């Protein structure tokens, strides 16, 4: 069986991304899973390999050859960004690094849409560097959605099943609002969008093996609003979305108080959670499995995954060995989702 081609975007070259890809690409497990292709700056990746002493061979190419196979200790690198990316200052916000992260991502998206690669796994970018580089997007998710021309999308975190995460197919969480201020969240919540996030995460968790997916929807306010005492968003906005989800055939529950809902989900009562805002979902998931959590973008015509951590300027380009468990889990998820997508296309 032909190995899937997985695009690995370098992200912000001033951060942990280049070292992360260097450490990942020399692992035999990666080459057993897929044929990896780095989208980034080849000289920076070679610099990371020299820094670690990994011996990784970086093969620069402009286009992917028709026949491509993985080889332990070597990786193809497509560099369609500007040369000055290699001059970006390590461990600092830098416009050159932000622009490079955008260029590598867009290049990988376009190749994935064209069928040249099967999925994308992204290393972290820095949002401030992105903005200094003149890129007016909050992050990866919004760039992906815009480039793929989709309106209904979501950012999901996924934790594989384990002794801690008891749902057999693992646990997913999607966010009704994303990169925005806490003050703006109540005004941004919409019944239609909460329903769409519920539908999207149910579809994804079914691919991951939940049959049928049990989706719990978080309340916005403490104690689910206490029947209007602490706010009316639950009755006015969230509950109608849950009812619509049930009417469409989804196994949906809520709105439930977030502080106890996550515990119930971890213990196996639910397969997926819909959070109302970024930190409502990110904080418990990163506490439960910071090094294993996978970010999956929902609603795209292509597959994109990533580790859930950031650019780690505090340890990047130091002698601290980067933790690759998160990005390896992200590649595993990408391979699984890409295989499902290909099966749908051939049926």
N, C-alpha and C positions, 0 to 999 in steps of 0.2 A: 504493500500500500504506500502511495506517495505521501511523503511527509508534508504537513501544512507549513506554509511559509509565514512566519510571524515577524512583523515589523517591530523593532525595538527602537523607539525614539529616545534620543539622548537627553531631552529636557534641557534644563539650565546647566551649561557647561561649568559655571562657577560653583555649582553645588555638587551633590553626591552622585548625580546621574552617570557621568563617565566612569567613575570607579565602580558603581553598581553594575554597569553593563560589562565592564572588564571582568569582575568577579563572577558574574553570571555566565558569560560566554565560554569560560574555560571548564565549566561543570559538565561532565558526561551526561548527567540527567537531562540537561537542556537539549543536547543533540539527540538524545533518545526520543524526546517529545516532539521536536519540530526542527525545521531549518530556519535558524534565526538570521535576520538581516538588520543591521543597525542603520538607522537614519540619523546622522549626526556628523560631527567634525572628526575626520579620520586622524588628524594630527593630535587632537585632544585625547582621543581614545588610545592612541599609541603612547601618549604621555602618561595616561593612567596605567597602562600595562607596564611601562618602565618603572613607575612609582611603586607598583605592587610586586614587580618581579614575576608576574604571571606567565610571561612568555607568549601572550596572546598575539597571533598573527592577524593584522588588520589588512584586508584586501579591498582597496579602493576601487569602486566601479561607478560609472555614471548611470547605467541602467542595469536591471537585473537580467542575467542571461536566461534563456528559455529553460535550460536544464540547470538545476541548482540542487546541491546536496550538502548536508551538514558535515562538517569535519571537526572533530574535537581539537580544541586549541587554535581554531581559526574562525574568522567571521567576515562576511562581506559588509562593507560600509558604503552607503550612498550619501554623498555630501553635496547637497544642492543649496547650502546656505552660503553666506558671505564669508570670505576668508578671515575678516577681522574678528570673527567669533573666537578664534584661537588666542587672541590677545586679551580676552576678558579677564578681569581681576578675580582670582579665586576667592571664594568665601565672602563675596560682597555683591550687593545689588549692582548690576551692570546692564546698560541698555543693549550692548552687543550680544550678551548672553540671552536676554529676553527675546530679541529679534531672531536669534538662532533657534531657540526653542520653538518659536512659532513656525519658522521655515521648515524645520524638520517634521513637525506635526502635519502641516499642510501637505508636504510632499508624500508622507506616508498615507494620509487620507486619500489623496488623489490616486495613488497606486492601488490602494485597497478597493476603492470604487471601480477602478479599471480591471480588477481581478488579478493584478500582478502579485499581490500578497493576500493571505487569507484572513488576517486579523492584525490588530495593532495592540501592543503593550507599551505604555508610556512611562518613562522615568519622570521624576517631578520637575515642574517648572516653578519659577518664582513670580508671583503676580506683580510685584512692584517692578521687577526687571522687565516684565512683559510690557507694562505701561510706559516705562522709560524708553522702550524700544519702539514706541508709537503704535502699539497693538491695543486697541480699545475693547478688550474682552476680559471678563473676570477670571477666566481659567480655561482648562482643557475642555470641559463639558460644553461650554457655550461655543467655542471654536468648532468643535466637532459637529454640533447641531447646525450651525450656520453653514459650514462647508458642505454638509450632507443635505441641506435644505429641508430640515424637519422642524415642525413646530411642537409636537408632543414628544418630550424626552425627559429623562430624569437621571440623577446621579444616585447610584446604589452602592452600598457597601455590602460585601459578602464575606462571611466567615464559614470555612468548611466545618463539617461535623467533627466533633472531638469529644473527649471526656467532659469538657466544659460546655460546648455547644451541642446540645442533645437532639435537636431536630435531625432526623437521619440524612436529609439532603443538605444540611447546613442551614444557615440563617442569613436572610437578606434584609436590608433596610433601605428605603428610598425616601427622598425628601420632597415635600410639597413646594417648598421654596428653597433657594439655594444660596448663592453668594450675595447676601443682602444684609442690611442692618436689622437688629432685633426690633427696633422701633417700627420698621416698615412691614414686618411680617403679617400682623392682623389685616392690614389693608390689602395685602397681596394674595391672601388665601381665597381660592375660588372653588366652588363645589365641583365644577367640571374638571378642573385640574387635579383635584384630590382623587376623583374617580379615575382619571387617566393614569395617575401614578399607581393606584391600586391594581388596575388592569395590567399595566406594564410589568409590575413586579411579580404578579401572579403568573404571567406568561414566562418570565425568566426563570422563576423557581420551579416551574413545571419542567423546563429543560434540564435543570440541575437535578431533577429526580423526585420532587415533591408531588404526590398524586393523591388527591388534588391539593394545591397549595392553600394553606390556611393563613389568611392575611388579617392582621390586627392593625387598626388605625388609631394613632395617638390623638389624644385631646391636645388642645393648645394651652389651656389654663390649668392651674393646680386643681386636683380632684375632679377633673373634667368639668370645671366651672361651677360645681355644686348647684346644679339646676338654675344657673343664671346669677348666682351670688358673686362669682368671680369673673363673669364675662358670658356673653351669649354666642360666641363663635361656634361652640359645639352644636347647639341646637339649630343655629341659623345657617351654618356653612358645612360643617363636617358630617353631621348625622345624615343629611340628605345625600351626600356622596356615598356613604356606606350603604344606605338603602338602595341607591341606584346600582351599586356594585352587586348587591344581593339579587336584585331584580334581573341582572344580566347573567346570573348563574355563578357568580364568584362566591367563594366561602369567605366572607368578610365579616369582621366584628369591630365594633367601636361606636363612637370614640371612647377610648379607655385612658385612664390616668397613666402618663408616660413612666412615672417612677416605678410602678408595679408591672406594667405591661412588658418591659424589656426583660425583667426577671422571669415572667411567665413564658416568654418566648424562648429564652435561653434554656429553660427546663423542658422544652419540647412541646409546649401547647400550641405554638404558632410556627410557621415556616418563614413568614415575612412580616415586616412592620412598615407602616407608612408614617414617617415623622413629619412634623409641621415645619421645622426649620433645621438649619445646618447642625448646630451644636446639640440639639435634642437627639439626633441620631449619632453624630460623630463621637461625642464624649463616651457614651457607654460602649460603643463598638471598639474604639481605640483602647479603652481600658480593658476590655475582654481579650483583645487579640491584636495589639498594635503591629506586631511583626508578621501576622498572617492575614490581616484584613485586605480584601481586594476591592478596588473601585471598578465598577462596571457601568458604562453609559447605556441607558435604556432608550429604546425607540429609534435607534439608528439603523440604516440599511447595511451597516458594517459592524464588526465586532471590535470593541475597544475595552481594554482592561488596564489596570495599573495597581501598584502598591498604594497603600493609603497614607504613607508618610510624605513629608515634604523634602525640600532641598538640603536640609541638614547643614547649613553653613557652619554650624558650631563644630562639626567633626569632618567636613569634607576636606579632601586633599591632605589629611593628616595620616598618621600611621595606624589609626583605628580601622580595622577591617570592616567594610560595609556588610550589613545584615541582608542576605539575599532571600530569606524565606518568603517575604512578602511579594517580591517580584517573581519568584518561581511559582508561587500560588497563582499570581496573575497570569502567567504564561499557561499554566495548567487550565485555568478557566477559559482563556482565549482559545486554546486548542479544542476544548469540549464544545464551546459555543460555535466555533467555526465549523466543526464537524456537523453539528445540528443544522446550521444554516445551509451547508452544502447539501445535506440530505433533503431538506425542503425544496431546494432548487432543482434537484434531480428527480423528485417524486412526480 
